Amino acid sequence: MEGERRPAVGPDPGSVLAVFKGDAQKPVGHVKVGENQSSLTFSIVTPSAFGGLPQVGDLPEGGVCKIVFADYGDLKIRAAVDPASGGSSELRDKLRAEERMQRSLFVLVGIQDSPEWIIRNRPTEIEILPRDVASIDEDKRPGGYALIRIPRDENAPSAIARHLNRIARGQNVLKVGTDQSQEVMRGSASAPESADRVDVLVETRRFKGKTDKVGTPVTDANPVFQSGEWIGWVLTNRGGASADVTLLFVDNEFKLDLIYPRDHQFNRLPARFDADRDRPDSSDGEDRQGPNAW
């Protein structure tokens, strides 16, 4: 198996895959992904002992691989329990157990070890907030920052772990997304205007209500929206190639909502697609994708 290419979906180095022969339900052995030896299409692996099974060198050619341990590496976030808050030592010990869970996406560090998130005990609740906000007095903090409050009870450690895992997933999704200035890394933004390239504009708009299909563009750099206000996003493909677009909304608690496509929608935007021009009720009679307003 060493040096061979095995089907995979890009597991991180250190991840372990079980190897099955044919339709067998029990693995015949395990392999481990090496450093800098994994991509989206294949991974270079070596036999490894895991889960009570010894290292097996003679694994079946063409065996089916299944991830049984994922090493998330740099995808994990760093969190610390504020030692100045009451009961911090006990809370830290309980979170250690949660951290050791197989699918954990956070690492507990000391307050002096540059954590990204601070966990702070309060009399009746527990706060999770960004490090750069935690040092600011509450009445002087800027608006729009992430702040998660959890009841301080026996379920708090598992609830904290769930929230930290969600934060990590949300942050990793944001890392995948790029703005137009970063598209050069994908080999598209530097292409000539006439070339087949990806150039999708996402525009935020305010709407008067459900019947408003046009809306007003939001031009503020840091817009403030009020509860009950209708907002939406309009997609325009300015490029010369069709683009498959997925639009996700990440709120300040890192909850993810799929905005586009909706159920049974096809998310491909044709080349030079303009949402305001190419409406579903367009006179050419074509069933085109209109603006996704809600």
Buried (B, 14 or more C-beta within 10 A) or exposed (E): BEEEEBEBEEBBBBBBBBBBBEEEEEBBBBBBBBEEBBEEEBBBBBBBEBEEBEEBEEBBEEBBBEEBBBBBEEBBBBBBBBEEBEEBEEBBEBBEEBBEEEEBBBBBBEBEEEBBBBBBBEEEBBBBBBBEBBEEEEEEBEEEEBBBBBEBEEEBBBBBBEBBBBBBBBBBEEEEEBEBEEBEEEEBBEBEEEEEBBBBEBBBBBBEEEEBBBBEEBEEEEEEEEEEEBBBBBBBBBBBBBBEBEBBEBEEBBEEEEBBBEEEEEBEBBBBBBBEEBBEEEEEEEEBBBBBBE
